[in-house]
């Protein structure tokens, strides 16, 4: 008994003294490459210092649209994609908890009561010389202890890898939520752009209808040609065709918003409203802050950490696995003496499994772990490069779309003036209706272009928020909390 106890104590001492041993490479946050000191397209934008630990603010409130605020408040609680992402995150947390539990001893209780008959022809029966078998009972109650002594860090590295994967899953959840919020905002601004276009087309059709009636009256009085009537009718029918197409697009956007909110499209309606306002003054911050904001960058970095820990798991496969097991309880053939002192039993002792020959299995495992780490590193660097590109793209978009909007508004004003003067020249009899048709078509197209660029500006602002990993409230931007 003293020998067994000494062995157990020795195993515990060895486990405690070598518990810090790990074959995983020392991990540090990887270098994403040569990060620029400033964004190429940033201009004079103010530096921001938000930290990833800060809660992400309701960035959509910066657009000052009450209807958008109400919709965004609903998407986080009703969207089915987000619920699925939450479930995946909870599953990843469960895996991490399970992996960590393997580091600690396990204790099981075992209670059984059996009745059976042994064969008379077994080696034991023949050795006893009984030549017969007997029916007997066996009552057992005990505790079983098992513990793998993690001398070489296999279990701890496996737990670290699972924990990093759980954190990666949390980043996936944040990325899904941000994508849904951005998609909702983009669909909403596109829908409001369609509302504005619909109003423009309806007003234009009323003007075209009056022009058609006037032209037809002039034709009946012998003042205008039949071709003028046909051209006036063509102009208004083309406008009606455009109106039908925009109504279809508007309906599809409304259906898309309904699905984002977890609603049946037939039971969801957004009342028409015009597109108003300008993109808010957003701050992209320093390029280095992008690595703290973007959920996909965080997910790629956590995947690297998990792959790094798996290298330690693979290396530990070359070394022995030490375990400590023990059991204690009561066993008796009679229920009346089941828990008496003579029925007690116990056992305790260490064991070791030493790998000898596996035809290259462990070599392959280590090679796989190294390759997976290299893949994760390349994915991380690619993710950061893509993040920088998306920010630059949307910074450039906001800058050049502002120029385009000013040009389109000026072009629309000139086109409307040209259409007015063409009407005057036609009424005076010094121009034909082709000039009227041409100028009015150009004026309508210029006005639609103005609406389109306004929608593009709002969507570029939304895309910039998404590209920088989500928004913070203006107060957080003005007074960042340093980690």
MOGIJO-V909027 format. One record per residue. RES is the residue in three letters. SS is DSSP state (alpha for helix, beta for strand, coil for the rest). Layout:
((RES:SS) (RES:SS))
This chain:
((UNK:coil) (UNK:alpha) (UNK:alpha) (UNK:alpha) (UNK:alpha) (UNK:alpha) (UNK:alpha) (UNK:alpha) (UNK:alpha) (UNK:alpha) (UNK:alpha) (UNK:alpha) (UNK:alpha) (UNK:alpha) (UNK:alpha) (UNK:alpha) (UNK:alpha) (UNK:coil) (UNK:coil) (UNK:coil) (UNK:coil) (UNK:coil) (UNK:coil) (UNK:coil) (UNK:coil) (UNK:coil) (UNK:coil) (UNK:coil) (UNK:coil) (UNK:coil) (UNK:coil) (UNK:coil) (UNK:coil) (UNK:coil) (UNK:coil) (UNK:coil) (UNK:coil) (UNK:coil) (UNK:coil) (UNK:coil) (UNK:coil) (UNK:coil) (UNK:coil) (UNK:coil) (UNK:coil) (UNK:coil) (UNK:coil) (UNK:coil) (UNK:coil) (UNK:coil) (UNK:coil) (UNK:coil) (UNK:coil) (UNK:coil) (UNK:coil) (UNK:coil) (UNK:coil) (UNK:coil) (UNK:alpha) (UNK:alpha) (UNK:alpha) (UNK:alpha) (UNK:alpha) (UNK:coil) (UNK:coil) (UNK:alpha) (UNK:alpha) (UNK:alpha) (UNK:alpha) (UNK:alpha) (UNK:alpha) (UNK:alpha) (UNK:alpha) (UNK:alpha) (UNK:alpha) (UNK:alpha) (UNK:alpha) (UNK:alpha) (UNK:coil) (UNK:alpha) (UNK:alpha) (UNK:alpha) (UNK:alpha) (UNK:alpha) (UNK:alpha) (UNK:alpha) (UNK:alpha) (UNK:alpha) (UNK:alpha) (UNK:alpha) (UNK:alpha) (UNK:alpha) (UNK:alpha) (UNK:alpha) (UNK:alpha) (UNK:alpha) (UNK:alpha) (UNK:alpha) (UNK:alpha) (UNK:alpha) (UNK:alpha) (UNK:coil) (UNK:coil) (UNK:coil) (UNK:coil) (UNK:beta) (UNK:beta) (UNK:beta) (UNK:beta) (UNK:beta) (UNK:beta) (UNK:beta) (UNK:beta) (UNK:beta) (UNK:beta) (UNK:beta) (UNK:beta) (UNK:coil) (UNK:coil) (UNK:coil) (UNK:coil) (UNK:coil) (UNK:alpha) (UNK:alpha) (UNK:alpha) (UNK:alpha) (UNK:alpha) (UNK:alpha) (UNK:coil) (UNK:coil) (UNK:coil) (UNK:coil) (UNK:coil) (UNK:coil) (UNK:beta) (UNK:beta) (UNK:beta) (UNK:beta) (UNK:beta) (UNK:beta) (UNK:beta) (UNK:beta) (UNK:beta) (UNK:beta) (UNK:beta) (UNK:beta) (UNK:beta) (UNK:beta) (UNK:beta) (UNK:coil) (UNK:coil) (UNK:coil) (UNK:coil) (UNK:alpha) (UNK:alpha) (UNK:alpha) (UNK:alpha) (UNK:alpha) (UNK:alpha) (UNK:alpha) (UNK:alpha) (UNK:alpha) (UNK:alpha) (UNK:alpha) (UNK:alpha) (UNK:alpha) (UNK:alpha) (UNK:alpha) (UNK:alpha) (UNK:alpha) (UNK:alpha) (UNK:alpha) (UNK:alpha) (UNK:alpha) (UNK:alpha) (UNK:alpha) (UNK:alpha) (UNK:alpha) (UNK:alpha) (UNK:alpha) (UNK:alpha) (UNK:alpha) (UNK:alpha) (UNK:alpha) (UNK:alpha) (UNK:alpha) (UNK:alpha) (UNK:alpha) (UNK:alpha) (UNK:alpha) (UNK:alpha) (UNK:alpha) (UNK:alpha) (UNK:alpha) (UNK:alpha) (UNK:alpha) (UNK:alpha) (UNK:alpha) (UNK:alpha) (UNK:alpha) (UNK:alpha) (UNK:alpha) (UNK:alpha) (UNK:alpha) (UNK:alpha) (UNK:alpha) (UNK:alpha) (UNK:alpha) (UNK:alpha) (UNK:alpha) (UNK:alpha) (UNK:alpha) (UNK:alpha) (UNK:alpha) (UNK:alpha) (UNK:alpha) (UNK:alpha) (UNK:alpha) (UNK:alpha) (UNK:alpha) (UNK:coil) (UNK:coil) (UNK:coil) (UNK:coil) (UNK:coil) (UNK:alpha) (UNK:alpha) (UNK:alpha) (UNK:alpha) (UNK:alpha) (UNK:alpha) (UNK:alpha) (UNK:alpha) (UNK:alpha) (UNK:alpha) (UNK:alpha) (UNK:alpha) (UNK:alpha) (UNK:alpha) (UNK:alpha) (UNK:alpha) (UNK:alpha) (UNK:alpha) (UNK:alpha) (UNK:alpha) (UNK:alpha) (UNK:alpha) (UNK:alpha) (UNK:alpha) (UNK:alpha) (UNK:alpha) (UNK:alpha) (UNK:alpha) (UNK:alpha) (UNK:alpha) (UNK:alpha) (UNK:alpha) (UNK:alpha) (UNK:alpha) (UNK:alpha) (UNK:coil) (UNK:coil) (UNK:coil) (UNK:coil) (UNK:alpha) (UNK:alpha) (UNK:alpha) (UNK:coil) (UNK:coil) (UNK:coil) (UNK:coil) (UNK:coil) (UNK:coil) (UNK:coil) (UNK:coil) (UNK:coil) (UNK:coil) (UNK:coil) (UNK:coil) (UNK:coil) (UNK:coil) (UNK:coil) (UNK:coil) (UNK:coil) (UNK:coil) (UNK:coil) (UNK:alpha) (UNK:alpha) (UNK:alpha) (UNK:alpha) (UNK:alpha) (UNK:alpha) (UNK:alpha) (UNK:coil) (UNK:alpha) (UNK:alpha) (UNK:alpha) (UNK:alpha) (UNK:alpha) (UNK:alpha) (UNK:alpha) (UNK:alpha) (UNK:alpha) (UNK:alpha) (UNK:alpha) (UNK:alpha) (UNK:alpha) (UNK:alpha) (UNK:alpha) (UNK:alpha) (UNK:alpha) (UNK:alpha) (UNK:alpha) (UNK:alpha) (UNK:alpha) (UNK:alpha) (UNK:coil) (UNK:coil) (UNK:coil) (UNK:coil) (UNK:beta) (UNK:beta) (UNK:beta) (UNK:beta) (UNK:beta) (UNK:beta) (UNK:beta) (UNK:beta) (UNK:beta) (UNK:beta) (UNK:beta) (UNK:beta) (UNK:coil) (UNK:coil) (UNK:alpha) (UNK:alpha) (UNK:alpha) (UNK:coil) (UNK:coil) (UNK:coil) (UNK:alpha) (UNK:alpha) (UNK:alpha) (UNK:beta) (UNK:beta) (UNK:beta) (UNK:beta) (UNK:beta) (UNK:beta) (UNK:beta) (UNK:beta) (UNK:beta) (UNK:beta) (UNK:coil) (UNK:coil) (UNK:coil) (UNK:coil) (UNK:coil) (UNK:coil) (UNK:coil) (UNK:alpha) (UNK:alpha) (UNK:alpha) (UNK:alpha) (UNK:alpha) (UNK:alpha) (UNK:alpha) (UNK:alpha) (UNK:alpha) (UNK:alpha) (UNK:alpha) (UNK:alpha) (UNK:alpha) (UNK:alpha) (UNK:alpha) (UNK:alpha) (UNK:alpha) (UNK:alpha) (UNK:alpha) (UNK:alpha) (UNK:alpha) (UNK:alpha) (UNK:alpha) (UNK:alpha) (UNK:alpha) (UNK:alpha) (UNK:alpha) (UNK:alpha) (UNK:alpha) (UNK:alpha) (UNK:alpha) (UNK:alpha) (UNK:alpha) (UNK:alpha) (UNK:alpha) (UNK:alpha) (UNK:alpha) (UNK:alpha) (UNK:alpha) (UNK:alpha) (UNK:alpha) (UNK:alpha) (UNK:alpha) (UNK:alpha) (UNK:alpha) (UNK:alpha) (UNK:alpha) (UNK:alpha) (UNK:alpha) (UNK:alpha) (UNK:alpha) (UNK:alpha) (UNK:alpha) (UNK:alpha) (UNK:alpha) (UNK:alpha) (UNK:alpha) (UNK:alpha) (UNK:alpha) (UNK:alpha) (UNK:alpha) (UNK:alpha) (UNK:alpha) (UNK:alpha) (UNK:alpha) (UNK:alpha) (UNK:alpha) (UNK:coil) (UNK:coil) (UNK:coil) (UNK:coil) (UNK:coil) (UNK:alpha) (UNK:alpha) (UNK:alpha) (UNK:alpha) (UNK:alpha) (UNK:alpha) (UNK:alpha) (UNK:alpha) (UNK:alpha) (UNK:alpha) (UNK:alpha) (UNK:alpha) (UNK:alpha) (UNK:alpha) (UNK:alpha) (UNK:alpha) (UNK:alpha) (UNK:alpha) (UNK:alpha) (UNK:alpha) (UNK:alpha) (UNK:alpha) (UNK:alpha) (UNK:alpha) (UNK:alpha) (UNK:alpha) (UNK:alpha) (UNK:alpha) (UNK:alpha) (UNK:alpha) (UNK:alpha) (UNK:alpha) (UNK:alpha) (UNK:alpha) (UNK:alpha) (UNK:coil) (UNK:coil) (UNK:coil) (UNK:coil) (UNK:coil) (UNK:coil) (UNK:alpha) (UNK:alpha) (UNK:alpha) (UNK:alpha) (UNK:alpha) (UNK:coil) (UNK:coil) (UNK:coil) (UNK:coil) (UNK:coil))
